[in-house]
Amino acid sequence: MRRRFSRPIVTAIDASKILGVRAGARSGHRFIGIWAVVVNGRVFARSWTLKDGGWYRTFLDDPLGTIEIGGRQVRIRAVRTRGTRIRDAVERAYAQKYATPGSRKFVRGFKSARRRETTIEFVPR
């Protein structure tokens, strides 16, 4: 069974519009802000870009990293998500959480096949 974040951490991630993430244990990445959603108590994110050296590609090569939420740093592992049902649920969660007019174009963009493939689950380690 996969480890789960504590309820306070999940609640903080769900309430926050931006999640701090540092990709890779060996990469030297700094914390950056990304959009993340919670589905059934699990934390997911999608990448807008697929550039080399970006957080998503770094996690593919080195899945260990850190998230920062509520002034606390939590060590994580990034796990690729392949299931259609969970990817659909992630899309619905993005649409609900990021519903402002300025966010809608990105939420629509997250539905593209290319970006659906970037669905990552963050799990504590």
Solvent accessible surface area in square Angstrom, and as a share of the most:
residue,aa,sasa,rsa
1,M,230,1.03
2,R,114,0.41
3,R,145,0.53
4,R,130,0.47
5,F,16,0.07
6,S,54,0.35
7,R,200,0.73
8,P,99,0.62
9,I,13,0.06
10,V,21,0.12
11,T,80,0.47
12,A,36,0.28
13,I,2,0.01
14,D,75,0.39
15,A,85,0.66
16,S,33,0.22
17,K,107,0.45
18,I,89,0.45
19,L,2,0.01
20,G,14,0.13
21,V,0,0.00
22,R,80,0.29
23,A,1,0.01
24,G,7,0.06
25,A,60,0.46
26,R,187,0.68
27,S,49,0.32
28,G,79,0.76
29,H,44,0.20
30,R,176,0.64
31,F,47,0.20
32,I,50,0.26
33,G,48,0.46
34,I,13,0.07
35,W,53,0.19
36,A,1,0.01
37,V,1,0.01
38,V,28,0.16
39,V,15,0.09
40,N,127,0.65
41,G,30,0.29
42,R,62,0.22
43,V,0,0.00
44,F,0,0.00
45,A,0,0.00
46,R,5,0.02
47,S,3,0.02
48,W,82,0.29
49,T,70,0.40
50,L,45,0.22
51,K,133,0.56
52,D,120,0.62
53,G,52,0.50
54,G,13,0.12
55,W,23,0.08
56,Y,11,0.04
57,R,89,0.33
58,T,15,0.09
59,F,4,0.02
60,L,68,0.34
61,D,122,0.63
62,D,9,0.05
63,P,45,0.28
64,L,42,0.21
65,G,2,0.02
66,T,11,0.06
67,I,0,0.00
68,E,62,0.28
69,I,16,0.08
70,G,77,0.74
71,G,81,0.78
72,R,137,0.50
73,Q,99,0.44
74,V,17,0.10
75,R,143,0.52
76,I,0,0.00
77,R,102,0.37
78,A,10,0.07
79,V,34,0.19
80,R,97,0.35
81,T,12,0.07
82,R,164,0.60
83,G,38,0.36
84,T,89,0.52
85,R,213,0.78
86,I,29,0.15
87,R,21,0.08
88,D,48,0.25
89,A,18,0.14
90,V,0,0.00
91,E,25,0.11
92,R,154,0.56
93,A,17,0.13
94,Y,0,0.00
95,A,44,0.34
96,Q,153,0.68
97,K,29,0.12
98,Y,8,0.03
99,A,51,0.40
100,T,75,0.44
101,P,107,0.67
102,G,60,0.57
103,S,14,0.09
104,R,118,0.43
105,K,118,0.50
106,F,69,0.29
107,V,11,0.06
108,R,148,0.54
109,G,14,0.14
110,F,9,0.04
111,K,103,0.44
112,S,46,0.29
113,A,78,0.60
114,R,129,0.47
115,R,36,0.13
116,R,42,0.15
117,E,80,0.36
118,T,2,0.01
119,T,0,0.00
120,I,2,0.01
121,E,5,0.02
122,F,1,0.01
123,V,10,0.06
124,P,15,0.10
125,R,76,0.28
